[in-house]
């Protein structure tokens, strides 16, 4: 993404935040200005997070960069040609529901991915390690307590990294986010850059918040 496009996107996000601020201030029955001002940093932070997510998704893959569909998060999957946000989320949801993909052609399990899409992305995919077990996610993970779930507020990076759709990088972000503010529910994980609603849904059988 060139610097001009990045600057325009940053300006758009800030204008959106300011528009929300102005609307909240001028609407009938609005809260006092001080209360609205208190929300402004949160709005700006949210806008910046959205911008960072958009920039990460639009970053081209390097010549030697490969994406593993069995471990990559939604952001990196979205960077594959012809995928897009909804299909990236569908890949994460499918592998959480039915287990890892046995190779590029196995991605046709995902709604919206056909042979033409696989032809576009094949050279960008990490080499398959061969057929993998399709055991249910809880048995495959082998983590957590007696219920098979781990507490995302307590688990270490290694435990978090083997959750479906997470991996080492997202595990580190989860730990960083909970240090700033503990999670009150699994849905709070969307605060973590790179985790979307589909990833959260894929974690419900394996993770919990206590």
C-alpha positions, 0 to 999 in steps of 0.5 A: 500500500503506498503512503498516499493511500495509507494517509487517506485511509487514516484520515477517513478513520479519524473523520469517522471517529469525529463524526460519531463524536459530533453526533453523540454531542448534538443528538437530543438528550445527549450526555454532557460534553465531558462524558462524550469526550471521555469516549473519544480516545476509545473511538480513536483507538478503535479507528486506528485498530481498524486501520491497522487490520485493513493494512495488514490484510492488504499487505502483499505476500512476499516472494518466498512467503507461504501461508499455512491454512491449518494455522494461519489467522483470518488476516493472513488468509485474507492476504491470499489472492481471491480469498477476501475476509468472508472466505478467510473467516469460513476457512477458520470456521471449517477447520475448527469444525471439521479438523485440519486440511489434508492439502490444498485441494481439501480446501474445497470443503470451504463454501466459496472455494473451488478449483479455480481459487485453489489454482490461484493460491496453491503456490502461496500455501505452505507445504502439507505435512500429509493427511492429518487426523480428523478427530473432534477438536477437543480430542485433537487439542489435548489441552485444558481442564477436565472439560477439555477447555482452557481459560484464555485468561490463564493459559500460557502462550504454548496452550493458546497457540495450539487452539484452532485459528490462533498460532504463536503470534495471536497467542502473544496478542491474546496475552498482551490484551488480557494483561491490559484488561482481562476478558469477561467472555470469549466474545471479548477476544475480538478485541485482539487484532486478527481474531474475528467472530468466526475464530471465536465461534471455532474456539467455544468447544475448547476455550472458556473465560473464568 
